[in-house]
Amino acid sequence: MTKEEELRFVNGAFEALVRRGAATQNMLTPSSVTDQDIDVFEKRFDIKLPSLFRTYLTSYCYDFSVICAPIPLDGV
């Protein structure tokens, strides 16, 4: 995938969360993670993250502390 295709894919995935009711648009905020941050992380831990994961990390932050979709709470 090209960088543009990855970005469209990731944006589409977040849009799907909103369409399905698992998130609201205001729960998505632009990510503060930069490519430079990821470069530092990769160098420090001597790893290479997949390009699509890098695109995901630099796209949005999602507040996972709130889930909009109904889920069973039995036994929680």
PDB file of N, CA, C and O in Angstrom:
ATOM      1  N   MET A   1       0.831  -1.183   0.000  1.00  0.00           N
ATOM      2  CA  MET A   1       0.000   0.000   0.000  1.00  0.00           C
ATOM      3  C   MET A   1       0.875   1.245   0.000  1.00  0.00           C
ATOM      4  O   MET A   1       1.940   1.273   0.617  1.00  0.00           O
ATOM      5  N   THR A   2       0.415   2.259  -0.693  1.00  0.00           N
ATOM      6  CA  THR A   2       1.118   3.537  -0.618  1.00  0.00           C
ATOM      7  C   THR A   2       0.709   4.236   0.677  1.00  0.00           C
ATOM      8  O   THR A   2      -0.257   3.834   1.325  1.00  0.00           O
ATOM      9  N   LYS A   3       1.434   5.267   1.046  1.00  0.00           N
ATOM     10  CA  LYS A   3       1.118   6.034   2.252  1.00  0.00           C
ATOM     11  C   LYS A   3      -0.307   6.597   2.165  1.00  0.00           C
ATOM     12  O   LYS A   3      -1.043   6.582   3.152  1.00  0.00           O
ATOM     13  N   GLU A   4      -0.691   7.088   0.992  1.00  0.00           N
ATOM     14  CA  GLU A   4      -2.031   7.639   0.803  1.00  0.00           C
ATOM     15  C   GLU A   4      -3.098   6.561   0.975  1.00  0.00           C
ATOM     16  O   GLU A   4      -4.145   6.814   1.571  1.00  0.00           O
ATOM     17  N   GLU A   5      -2.840   5.365   0.457  1.00  0.00           N
ATOM     18  CA  GLU A   5      -3.786   4.250   0.608  1.00  0.00           C
ATOM     19  C   GLU A   5      -3.902   3.839   2.076  1.00  0.00           C
ATOM     20  O   GLU A   5      -4.995   3.549   2.563  1.00  0.00           O
ATOM     21  N   GLU A   6      -2.773   3.819   2.769  1.00  0.00           N
ATOM     22  CA  GLU A   6      -2.808   3.492   4.201  1.00  0.00           C
ATOM     23  C   GLU A   6      -3.639   4.514   4.969  1.00  0.00           C
ATOM     24  O   GLU A   6      -4.439   4.150   5.831  1.00  0.00           O
ATOM     25  N   LEU A   7      -3.449   5.783   4.657  1.00  0.00           N
ATOM     26  CA  LEU A   7      -4.182   6.838   5.339  1.00  0.00           C
ATOM     27  C   LEU A   7      -5.679   6.720   5.063  1.00  0.00           C
ATOM     28  O   LEU A   7      -6.487   6.881   5.977  1.00  0.00           O
ATOM     29  N   ARG A   8      -6.057   6.442   3.818  1.00  0.00           N
ATOM     30  CA  ARG A   8      -7.478   6.246   3.490  1.00  0.00           C
ATOM     31  C   ARG A   8      -8.042   5.047   4.242  1.00  0.00           C
ATOM     32  O   ARG A   8      -9.169   5.094   4.734  1.00  0.00           O
ATOM     33  N   PHE A   9      -7.258   3.966   4.332  1.00  0.00           N
ATOM     34  CA  PHE A   9      -7.694   2.764   5.033  1.00  0.00           C
ATOM     35  C   PHE A   9      -7.926   3.050   6.520  1.00  0.00           C
ATOM     36  O   PHE A   9      -8.965   2.687   7.072  1.00  0.00           O
ATOM     37  N   VAL A  10      -6.963   3.697   7.155  1.00  0.00           N
ATOM     38  CA  VAL A  10      -7.065   4.006   8.586  1.00  0.00           C
ATOM     39  C   VAL A  10      -8.226   4.970   8.840  1.00  0.00           C
ATOM     40  O   VAL A  10      -9.009   4.763   9.766  1.00  0.00           O
ATOM     41  N   ASN A  11      -8.341   6.012   8.032  1.00  0.00           N
ATOM     42  CA  ASN A  11      -9.458   6.949   8.199  1.00  0.00           C
ATOM     43  C   ASN A  11     -10.787   6.238   8.009  1.00  0.00           C
ATOM     44  O   ASN A  11     -11.740   6.506   8.742  1.00  0.00           O
ATOM     45  N   GLY A  12     -10.867   5.340   7.040  1.00  0.00           N
ATOM     46  CA  GLY A  12     -12.086   4.566   6.816  1.00  0.00           C
ATOM     47  C   GLY A  12     -12.435   3.686   7.999  1.00  0.00           C
ATOM     48  O   GLY A  12     -13.609   3.523   8.329  1.00  0.00           O
ATOM     49  N   ALA A  13     -11.424   3.118   8.640  1.00  0.00           N
ATOM     50  CA  ALA A  13     -11.662   2.280   9.815  1.00  0.00           C
ATOM     51  C   ALA A  13     -12.237   3.103  10.968  1.00  0.00           C
ATOM     52  O   ALA A  13     -13.168   2.663  11.642  1.00  0.00           O
ATOM     53  N   PHE A  14     -11.685   4.293  11.194  1.00  0.00           N
ATOM     54  CA  PHE A  14     -12.216   5.153  12.241  1.00  0.00           C
ATOM     55  C   PHE A  14     -13.620   5.636  11.895  1.00  0.00           C
ATOM     56  O   PHE A  14     -14.476   5.727  12.775  1.00  0.00           O
ATOM     57  N   GLU A  15     -13.868   5.947  10.618  1.00  0.00           N
ATOM     58  CA  GLU A  15     -15.209   6.350  10.190  1.00  0.00           C
ATOM     59  C   GLU A  15     -16.201   5.216  10.401  1.00  0.00           C
ATOM     60  O   GLU A  15     -17.352   5.463  10.760  1.00  0.00           O
ATOM     61  N   ALA A  16     -15.772   3.977  10.184  1.00  0.00           N
ATOM     62  CA  ALA A  16     -16.636   2.814  10.403  1.00  0.00           C
ATOM     63  C   ALA A  16     -17.010   2.692  11.881  1.00  0.00           C
ATOM     64  O   ALA A  16     -18.145   2.337  12.202  1.00  0.00           O
ATOM     65  N   LEU A  17     -16.070   2.982  12.780  1.00  0.00           N
ATOM     66  CA  LEU A  17     -16.399   2.961  14.213  1.00  0.00           C
ATOM     67  C   LEU A  17     -17.519   3.946  14.526  1.00  0.00           C
ATOM     68  O   LEU A  17     -18.416   3.649  15.315  1.00  0.00           O
ATOM     69  N   VAL A  18     -17.460   5.104  13.909  1.00  0.00           N
ATOM     70  CA  VAL A  18     -18.482   6.132  14.131  1.00  0.00           C
ATOM     71  C   VAL A  18     -19.813   5.678  13.524  1.00  0.00           C
ATOM     72  O   VAL A  18     -20.853   5.772  14.175  1.00  0.00           O
ATOM     73  N   ARG A  19     -19.784   5.189  12.289  1.00  0.00           N
ATOM     74  CA  ARG A  19     -21.017   4.733  11.616  1.00  0.00           C
ATOM     75  C   ARG A  19     -21.695   3.614  12.385  1.00  0.00           C
ATOM     76  O   ARG A  19     -22.923   3.561  12.455  1.00  0.00           O
ATOM     77  N   ARG A  20     -20.911   2.726  12.957  1.00  0.00           N
ATOM     78  CA  ARG A  20     -21.465   1.571  13.681  1.00  0.00           C
ATOM     79  C   ARG A  20     -21.895   1.919  15.100  1.00  0.00           C
ATOM     80  O   ARG A  20     -22.482   1.091  15.797  1.00  0.00           O
ATOM     81  N   GLY A  21     -21.606   3.133  15.522  1.00  0.00           N
ATOM     82  CA  GLY A  21     -22.016   3.556  16.851  1.00  0.00           C
ATOM     83  C   GLY A  21     -21.051   3.171  17.958  1.00  0.00           C
ATOM     84  O   GLY A  21     -21.356   3.358  19.136  1.00  0.00           O
ATOM     85  N   ALA A  22     -19.900   2.640  17.600  1.00  0.00           N
ATOM     86  CA  ALA A  22     -18.908   2.254  18.610  1.00  0.00           C
ATOM     87  C   ALA A  22     -18.111   3.450  19.099  1.00  0.00           C
ATOM     88  O   ALA A  22     -17.404   3.363  20.103  1.00  0.00           O
ATOM     89  N   ALA A  23     -18.223   4.564  18.392  1.00  0.00           N
ATOM     90  CA  ALA A  23     -17.527   5.791  18.769  1.00  0.00           C
ATOM     91  C   ALA A  23     -18.333   6.964  18.235  1.00  0.00           C
ATOM     92  O   ALA A  23     -19.172   6.812  17.346  1.00  0.00           O
ATOM     93  N   THR A  24     -18.066   8.120  18.787  1.00  0.00           N
ATOM     94  CA  THR A  24     -18.631   9.344  18.243  1.00  0.00           C
ATOM     95  C   THR A  24     -17.479  10.159  17.672  1.00  0.00           C
ATOM     96  O   THR A  24     -16.323   9.982  18.056  1.00  0.00           O
ATOM     97  N   GLN A  25     -17.808  11.044  16.761  1.00  0.00           N
ATOM     98  CA  GLN A  25     -16.764  11.828  16.089  1.00  0.00           C
ATOM     99  C   GLN A  25     -15.919  12.625  17.086  1.00  0.00           C
ATOM    100  O   GLN A  25     -14.715  12.790  16.891  1.00  0.00           O
ATOM    101  N   ASN A  26     -16.555  13.120  18.161  1.00  0.00           N
ATOM    102  CA  ASN A  26     -15.789  13.926  19.116  1.00  0.00           C
ATOM    103  C   ASN A  26     -14.844  13.084  19.970  1.00  0.00           C
ATOM    104  O   ASN A  26     -14.029  13.640  20.706  1.00  0.00           O
ATOM    105  N   MET A  27     -14.934  11.769  19.888  1.00  0.00           N
ATOM    106  CA  MET A  27     -14.006  10.896  20.612  1.00  0.00           C
ATOM    107  C   MET A  27     -12.682  10.737  19.858  1.00  0.00           C
ATOM    108  O   MET A  27     -11.700  10.250  20.418  1.00  0.00           O
ATOM    109  N   LEU A  28     -12.660  11.147  18.594  1.00  0.00           N
ATOM    110  CA  LEU A  28     -11.458  11.026  17.780  1.00  0.00           C
ATOM    111  C   LEU A  28     -10.745  12.361  17.743  1.00  0.00           C
ATOM    112  O   LEU A  28     -11.306  13.359  17.292  1.00  0.00           O
ATOM    113  N   THR A  29      -9.529  12.381  18.207  1.00  0.00           N
ATOM    114  CA  THR A  29      -8.731  13.600  18.166  1.00  0.00           C
ATOM    115  C   THR A  29      -7.459  13.319  17.370  1.00  0.00           C
ATOM    116  O   THR A  29      -6.942  12.202  17.402  1.00  0.00           O
ATOM    117  N   PRO A  30      -6.962  14.304  16.669  1.00  0.00           N
ATOM    118  CA  PRO A  30      -5.725  14.077  15.920  1.00  0.00           C
ATOM    119  C   PRO A  30      -4.597  13.605  16.842  1.00  0.00           C
ATOM    120  O   PRO A  30      -4.424  14.109  17.952  1.00  0.00           O
ATOM    121  N   SER A  31      -3.859  12.652  16.361  1.00  0.00           N
ATOM    122  CA  SER A  31      -2.754  12.101  17.145  1.00  0.00           C
ATOM    123  C   SER A  31      -1.625  13.118  17.269  1.00  0.00           C
ATOM    124  O   SER A  31      -1.354  13.886  16.346  1.00  0.00           O
ATOM    125  N   SER A  32      -0.985  13.106  18.407  1.00  0.00           N
ATOM    126  CA  SER A  32       0.196  13.960  18.603  1.00  0.00           C
ATOM    127  C   SER A  32       1.487  13.189  18.319  1.00  0.00           C
ATOM    128  O   SER A  32       2.581  13.746  18.421  1.00  0.00           O
ATOM    129  N   VAL A  33       1.359  11.914  17.964  1.00  0.00           N
ATOM    130  CA  VAL A  33       2.528  11.087  17.646  1.00  0.00           C
ATOM    131  C   VAL A  33       3.039  11.479  16.263  1.00  0.00           C
ATOM    132  O   VAL A  33       2.268  11.554  15.306  1.00  0.00           O
ATOM    133  N   THR A  34       4.322  11.723  16.168  1.00  0.00           N
ATOM    134  CA  THR A  34       4.930  12.105  14.892  1.00  0.00           C
ATOM    135  C   THR A  34       5.792  10.963  14.357  1.00  0.00           C
ATOM    136  O   THR A  34       6.136  10.026  15.077  1.00  0.00           O
ATOM    137  N   ASP A  35       6.123  11.070  13.086  1.00  0.00           N
ATOM    138  CA  ASP A  35       7.047  10.083  12.504  1.00  0.00           C
ATOM    139  C   ASP A  35       8.387  10.125  13.233  1.00  0.00           C
ATOM    140  O   ASP A  35       9.040   9.094  13.397  1.00  0.00           O
ATOM    141  N   GLN A  36       8.796  11.311  13.668  1.00  0.00           N
ATOM    142  CA  GLN A  36      10.056  11.433  14.402  1.00  0.00           C
ATOM    143  C   GLN A  36       9.975  10.691  15.744  1.00  0.00           C
ATOM    144  O   GLN A  36      10.944  10.059  16.163  1.00  0.00           O
ATOM    145  N   ASP A  37       8.822  10.768  16.411  1.00  0.00           N
ATOM    146  CA  ASP A  37       8.635  10.018  17.662  1.00  0.00           C
ATOM    147  C   ASP A  37       8.795   8.525  17.417  1.00  0.00           C
ATOM    148  O   ASP A  37       9.447   7.824  18.190  1.00  0.00           O
ATOM    149  N   ILE A  38       8.199   8.052  16.343  1.00  0.00           N
ATOM    150  CA  ILE A  38       8.280   6.626  16.019  1.00  0.00           C
ATOM    151  C   ILE A  38       9.704   6.244  15.648  1.00  0.00           C
ATOM    152  O   ILE A  38      10.173   5.167  16.017  1.00  0.00           O
ATOM    153  N   ASP A  39      10.397   7.116  14.921  1.00  0.00           N
ATOM    154  CA  ASP A  39      11.800   6.851  14.583  1.00  0.00           C
ATOM    155  C   ASP A  39      12.643   6.677  15.843  1.00  0.00           C
ATOM    156  O   ASP A  39      13.469   5.768  15.919  1.00  0.00           O
ATOM    157  N   VAL A  40      12.434   7.547  16.831  1.00  0.00           N
ATOM    158  CA  VAL A  40      13.172   7.457  18.097  1.00  0.00           C
ATOM    159  C   VAL A  40      12.849   6.139  18.798  1.00  0.00           C
ATOM    160  O   VAL A  40      13.750   5.458  19.289  1.00  0.00           O
ATOM    161  N   PHE A  41      11.561   5.780  18.845  1.00  0.00           N
ATOM    162  CA  PHE A  41      11.130   4.522  19.466  1.00  0.00           C
ATOM    163  C   PHE A  41      11.797   3.328  18.779  1.00  0.00           C
ATOM    164  O   PHE A  41      12.341   2.445  19.442  1.00  0.00           O
ATOM    165  N   GLU A  42      11.750   3.312  17.441  1.00  0.00           N
ATOM    166  CA  GLU A  42      12.342   2.204  16.697  1.00  0.00           C
ATOM    167  C   GLU A  42      13.842   2.088  16.950  1.00  0.00           C
ATOM    168  O   GLU A  42      14.371   0.987  17.104  1.00  0.00           O
ATOM    169  N   LYS A  43      14.512   3.216  16.989  1.00  0.00           N
ATOM    170  CA  LYS A  43      15.952   3.192  17.239  1.00  0.00           C
ATOM    171  C   LYS A  43      16.256   2.700  18.652  1.00  0.00           C
ATOM    172  O   LYS A  43      17.160   1.891  18.859  1.00  0.00           O
ATOM    173  N   ARG A  44      15.484   3.203  19.624  1.00  0.00           N
ATOM    174  CA  ARG A  44      15.730   2.826  21.025  1.00  0.00           C
ATOM    175  C   ARG A  44      15.550   1.325  21.231  1.00  0.00           C
ATOM    176  O   ARG A  44      16.337   0.701  21.943  1.00  0.00           O
ATOM    177  N   PHE A  45      14.526   0.742  20.619  1.00  0.00           N
ATOM    178  CA  PHE A  45      14.228  -0.672  20.834  1.00  0.00           C
ATOM    179  C   PHE A  45      14.717  -1.567  19.695  1.00  0.00           C
ATOM    180  O   PHE A  45      14.446  -2.767  19.681  1.00  0.00           O
ATOM    181  N   ASP A  46      15.439  -0.976  18.743  1.00  0.00           N
ATOM    182  CA  ASP A  46      16.025  -1.713  17.627  1.00  0.00           C
ATOM    183  C   ASP A  46      14.978  -2.580  16.913  1.00  0.00           C
ATOM    184  O   ASP A  46      15.178  -3.772  16.683  1.00  0.00           O
ATOM    185  N   ILE A  47      13.856  -1.935  16.574  1.00  0.00           N
ATOM    186  CA  ILE A  47      12.789  -2.613  15.839  1.00  0.00           C
ATOM    187  C   ILE A  47      12.328  -1.711  14.701  1.00  0.00           C
ATOM    188  O   ILE A  47      12.674  -0.531  14.646  1.00  0.00           O
ATOM    189  N   LYS A  48      11.556  -2.275  13.810  1.00  0.00           N
ATOM    190  CA  LYS A  48      10.950  -1.530  12.706  1.00  0.00           C
ATOM    191  C   LYS A  48       9.456  -1.838  12.704  1.00  0.00           C
ATOM    192  O   LYS A  48       9.050  -2.981  12.494  1.00  0.00           O
ATOM    193  N   LEU A  49       8.638  -0.807  12.939  1.00  0.00           N
ATOM    194  CA  LEU A  49       7.190  -0.991  12.938  1.00  0.00           C
ATOM    195  C   LEU A  49       6.669  -1.032  11.506  1.00  0.00           C
ATOM    196  O   LEU A  49       7.196  -0.344  10.633  1.00  0.00           O
ATOM    197  N   PRO A  50       5.640  -1.835  11.264  1.00  0.00           N
ATOM    198  CA  PRO A  50       5.049  -1.859   9.924  1.00  0.00           C
ATOM    199  C   PRO A  50       4.498  -0.481   9.552  1.00  0.00           C
ATOM    200  O   PRO A  50       4.009   0.254  10.410  1.00  0.00           O
ATOM    201  N   SER A  51       4.584  -0.147   8.288  1.00  0.00           N
ATOM    202  CA  SER A  51       4.158   1.156   7.792  1.00  0.00           C
ATOM    203  C   SER A  51       2.692   1.450   8.134  1.00  0.00           C
ATOM    204  O   SER A  51       2.368   2.569   8.529  1.00  0.00           O
ATOM    205  N   LEU A  52       1.810   0.466   7.988  1.00  0.00           N
ATOM    206  CA  LEU A  52       0.392   0.684   8.281  1.00  0.00           C
ATOM    207  C   LEU A  52       0.183   1.002   9.759  1.00  0.00           C
ATOM    208  O   LEU A  52      -0.664   1.829  10.098  1.00  0.00           O
ATOM    209  N   PHE A  53       0.940   0.358  10.639  1.00  0.00           N
ATOM    210  CA  PHE A  53       0.826   0.647  12.070  1.00  0.00           C
ATOM    211  C   PHE A  53       1.318   2.060  12.373  1.00  0.00           C
ATOM    212  O   PHE A  53       0.741   2.753  13.211  1.00  0.00           O
ATOM    213  N   ARG A  54       2.374   2.485  11.699  1.00  0.00           N
ATOM    214  CA  ARG A  54       2.866   3.862  11.855  1.00  0.00           C
ATOM    215  C   ARG A  54       1.772   4.857  11.449  1.00  0.00           C
ATOM    216  O   ARG A  54       1.544   5.853  12.136  1.00  0.00           O
ATOM    217  N   THR A  55       1.106   4.579  10.339  1.00  0.00           N
ATOM    218  CA  THR A  55       0.028   5.453   9.872  1.00  0.00           C
ATOM    219  C   THR A  55      -1.089   5.502  10.898  1.00  0.00           C
ATOM    220  O   THR A  55      -1.625   6.574  11.181  1.00  0.00           O
ATOM    221  N   TYR A  56      -1.446   4.354  11.459  1.00  0.00           N
ATOM    222  CA  TYR A  56      -2.470   4.291  12.505  1.00  0.00           C
ATOM    223  C   TYR A  56      -2.062   5.147  13.703  1.00  0.00           C
ATOM    224  O   TYR A  56      -2.867   5.933  14.204  1.00  0.00           O
ATOM    225  N   LEU A  57      -0.831   5.002  14.162  1.00  0.00           N
ATOM    226  CA  LEU A  57      -0.375   5.733  15.349  1.00  0.00           C
ATOM    227  C   LEU A  57      -0.346   7.240  15.137  1.00  0.00           C
ATOM    228  O   LEU A  57      -0.528   8.000  16.088  1.00  0.00           O
ATOM    229  N   THR A  58      -0.121   7.679  13.912  1.00  0.00           N
ATOM    230  CA  THR A  58      -0.020   9.116  13.639  1.00  0.00           C
ATOM    231  C   THR A  58      -1.336   9.730  13.177  1.00  0.00           C
ATOM    232  O   THR A  58      -1.383  10.926  12.888  1.00  0.00           O
ATOM    233  N   SER A  59      -2.399   8.945  13.102  1.00  0.00           N
ATOM    234  CA  SER A  59      -3.679   9.457  12.595  1.00  0.00           C
ATOM    235  C   SER A  59      -4.562  10.056  13.681  1.00  0.00           C
ATOM    236  O   SER A  59      -4.783  11.267  13.714  1.00  0.00           O
ATOM    237  N   TYR A  60      -5.061   9.208  14.562  1.00  0.00           N
ATOM    238  CA  TYR A  60      -6.004   9.664  15.574  1.00  0.00           C
ATOM    239  C   TYR A  60      -5.680   9.048  16.924  1.00  0.00           C
ATOM    240  O   TYR A  60      -5.026   8.010  17.023  1.00  0.00           O
ATOM    241  N   CYS A  61      -6.157   9.721  17.951  1.00  0.00           N
ATOM    242  CA  CYS A  61      -6.218   9.143  19.288  1.00  0.00           C
ATOM    243  C   CYS A  61      -7.690   8.833  19.530  1.00  0.00           C
ATOM    244  O   CYS A  61      -8.558   9.646  19.211  1.00  0.00           O
ATOM    245  N   TYR A  62      -7.967   7.693  20.077  1.00  0.00           N
ATOM    246  CA  TYR A  62      -9.348   7.289  20.346  1.00  0.00           C
ATOM    247  C   TYR A  62      -9.483   7.061  21.835  1.00  0.00           C
ATOM    248  O   TYR A  62      -8.679   6.345  22.432  1.00  0.00           O
ATOM    249  N   ASP A  63     -10.482   7.656  22.434  1.00  0.00           N
ATOM    250  CA  ASP A  63     -10.712   7.512  23.871  1.00  0.00           C
ATOM    251  C   ASP A  63     -11.375   6.164  24.135  1.00  0.00           C
ATOM    252  O   ASP A  63     -12.600   6.048  24.102  1.00  0.00           O
ATOM    253  N   PHE A  64     -10.559   5.150  24.397  1.00  0.00           N
ATOM    254  CA  PHE A  64     -11.075   3.804  24.635  1.00  0.00           C
ATOM    255  C   PHE A  64     -11.651   3.638  26.037  1.00  0.00           C
ATOM    256  O   PHE A  64     -12.125   2.556  26.384  1.00  0.00           O
ATOM    257  N   SER A  65     -11.616   4.696  26.847  1.00  0.00           N
ATOM    258  CA  SER A  65     -12.189   4.578  28.187  1.00  0.00           C
ATOM    259  C   SER A  65     -13.709   4.619  28.125  1.00  0.00           C
ATOM    260  O   SER A  65     -14.381   4.309  29.108  1.00  0.00           O
ATOM    261  N   VAL A  66     -14.252   4.998  26.977  1.00  0.00           N
ATOM    262  CA  VAL A  66     -15.700   5.051  26.784  1.00  0.00           C
ATOM    263  C   VAL A  66     -16.032   4.254  25.533  1.00  0.00           C
ATOM    264  O   VAL A  66     -15.496   4.521  24.457  1.00  0.00           O
ATOM    265  N   ILE A  67     -16.914   3.279  25.678  1.00  0.00           N
ATOM    266  CA  ILE A  67     -17.365   2.504  24.532  1.00  0.00           C
ATOM    267  C   ILE A  67     -18.843   2.803  24.344  1.00  0.00           C
ATOM    268  O   ILE A  67     -19.637   2.642  25.271  1.00  0.00           O
ATOM    269  N   CYS A  68     -19.211   3.237  23.150  1.00  0.00           N
ATOM    270  CA  CYS A  68     -20.587   3.625  22.886  1.00  0.00           C
ATOM    271  C   CYS A  68     -21.483   2.438  22.573  1.00  0.00           C
ATOM    272  O   CYS A  68     -22.692   2.497  22.797  1.00  0.00           O
ATOM    273  N   ALA A  69     -20.907   1.372  22.063  1.00  0.00           N
ATOM    274  CA  ALA A  69     -21.706   0.215  21.697  1.00  0.00           C
ATOM    275  C   ALA A  69     -22.166  -0.518  22.942  1.00  0.00           C
ATOM    276  O   ALA A  69     -21.414  -0.636  23.910  1.00  0.00           O
ATOM    277  N   PRO A  70     -23.397  -1.010  22.924  1.00  0.00           N
ATOM    278  CA  PRO A  70     -23.862  -1.758  24.089  1.00  0.00           C
ATOM    279  C   PRO A  70     -23.056  -3.052  24.256  1.00  0.00           C
ATOM    280  O   PRO A  70     -22.850  -3.805  23.304  1.00  0.00           O
ATOM    281  N   ILE A  71     -22.618  -3.277  25.464  1.00  0.00           N
ATOM    282  CA  ILE A  71     -21.882  -4.503  25.765  1.00  0.00           C
ATOM    283  C   ILE A  71     -22.439  -5.093  27.054  1.00  0.00           C
ATOM    284  O   ILE A  71     -22.853  -4.354  27.947  1.00  0.00           O
ATOM    285  N   PRO A  72     -22.452  -6.396  27.155  1.00  0.00           N
ATOM    286  CA  PRO A  72     -22.955  -6.997  28.404  1.00  0.00           C
ATOM    287  C   PRO A  72     -22.002  -6.722  29.549  1.00  0.00           C
ATOM    288  O   PRO A  72     -20.786  -6.845  29.404  1.00  0.00           O
ATOM    289  N   LEU A  73     -22.557  -6.353  30.673  1.00  0.00           N
ATOM    290  CA  LEU A  73     -21.734  -6.058  31.841  1.00  0.00           C
ATOM    291  C   LEU A  73     -21.852  -7.124  32.918  1.00  0.00           C
ATOM    292  O   LEU A  73     -21.349  -6.948  34.028  1.00  0.00           O
ATOM    293  N   ASP A  74     -22.517  -8.236  32.594  1.00  0.00           N
ATOM    294  CA  ASP A  74     -22.642  -9.319  33.551  1.00  0.00           C
ATOM    295  C   ASP A  74     -21.272  -9.839  33.942  1.00  0.00           C
ATOM    296  O   ASP A  74     -20.434 -10.121  33.086  1.00  0.00           O
ATOM    297  N   GLY A  75     -21.061  -9.958  35.204  1.00  0.00           N
ATOM    298  CA  GLY A  75     -19.802 -10.503  35.697  1.00  0.00           C
ATOM    299  C   GLY A  75     -18.631  -9.547  35.685  1.00  0.00           C
ATOM    300  O   GLY A  75     -17.497  -9.956  35.933  1.00  0.00           O
ATOM    301  N   VAL A  76     -18.883  -8.276  35.400  1.00  0.00           N
ATOM    302  CA  VAL A  76     -17.783  -7.297  35.384  1.00  0.00           C
ATOM    303  C   VAL A  76     -17.569  -6.766  36.779  1.00  0.00           C
ATOM    304  O   VAL A  76     -16.691  -5.930  36.994  1.00  0.00           O
TER     305      VAL A  76
END
